[in-house]
Amino acid sequence: MHKRSSFFQSIKSFFSLKHIAVLLALLIMILVAVLVGYFIGVHQIRSEVERKDEQTRLLMGQIKNIAKIDGDYTDKSIVMSKKQEDEIHRLKKELREILDRQSLNASHEYAPKDKKALPPAPEPKVPRPTKEGDAKLVIIMDDVSYAHDVKSIRSVGLPLVMSFLPPSHRHGDSALLARDVNGYMVHLPLEAVDFESEEDVTLRVGDSKEMINGQIQKIKKLYPNVRYINNHTGSKFTADEEAMDRLISVMKTNGLIFVDSRTTAQSKAKTVDSKYGIRYLGRDVFLDHHDGVENIKKQIREAVATAKRNGSAIAIGHPRPDTLQALKESKDVLSEVKLVGIDKI
């Protein structure tokens, strides 16, 4: 009897040890997986941080170079050569462009603190299917400010509509650049709910009709061929019916048409247009609210599908490398519609 009891205890002990070994093996596997995932994640984060740090170092280096040269330049005992003066101008211009590009982002205005947020939906439309190839699509390139913007947009080889920001201390030549562009628009800065990098002159909700008229007169003088104006930012301004009434009435008097960028779903542009008997024009698709060539190509397909479904559509993008590359790679899709100017829809 004693031997039988010992035998069963041995079996029980054996199975207990086996189970413990299996559990330990499983725990080790899980621990290894967690550690591998952790180190892969840390490596990716470290790579991203290092990339950002390198960008910051380059930017700070440029700032220091400009500060140093400016310091020498203000010292009257030092005579600057033409080459040194040109270098000051070049560095200042380059820094302004870098800083400006950091602040101009497709998703910055409607969701400045949520990079994953989708853009506001377009105004609903009644479907108007067209014959194959007859659908019209307008692609507006916003934030055009520099010569390299114009050059890069033209390099795509498609009839894209350029919308120029009014001149500011960051991009003083934008109006001059528009002189050689056919069918351009003006990208009018309007007050946002939450946006840090405002343009020098941004119309605000409380601005009087006289103030708005003064700004519109300046724009007409700077851009004598302008007919269409769309809003840069403007989530606060376009959501205010009284402010939009003042703006659209002034624009109508001056023979200008407002194109709603739809930076907010609460836009009152359509309501005010209806009051003045104006046909509403609004953005249907943002092409580059999220970065990445494949993301933008998906939005291009959405813009084409929208144009086919409704007879016409308006898409908005920006002269950024990913957007331009996506457009170049989407010419076969875009050939399914007619790319036209804003005046042709």
Secondary structure as UniProt FT lines:
FT   HELIX           2..74
FT   TURN            76..77
FT   HELIX           82..103
FT   TURN            106..110
FT   TURN            112..113
FT   TURN            115..116
FT   TURN            132..134
FT   STRAND          136..144
FT   HELIX           147..155
FT   STRAND          161..164
FT   TURN            172..173
FT   HELIX           174..178
FT   TURN            179..180
FT   TURN            182..183
FT   STRAND          185..190
FT   TURN            205..206
FT   HELIX           209..222
FT   TURN            224..225
FT   STRAND          228..233
FT   TURN            235..239
FT   HELIX           241..253
FT   TURN            254..255
FT   STRAND          257..260
FT   TURN            265..266
FT   HELIX           269..275
FT   TURN            276..277
FT   STRAND          285..286
FT   HELIX           293..310
FT   STRAND          312..317
FT   HELIX           321..328
FT   TURN            329..330
FT   HELIX           331..334
FT   TURN            335..336
FT   STRAND          338..339
FT   HELIX           342..344
//
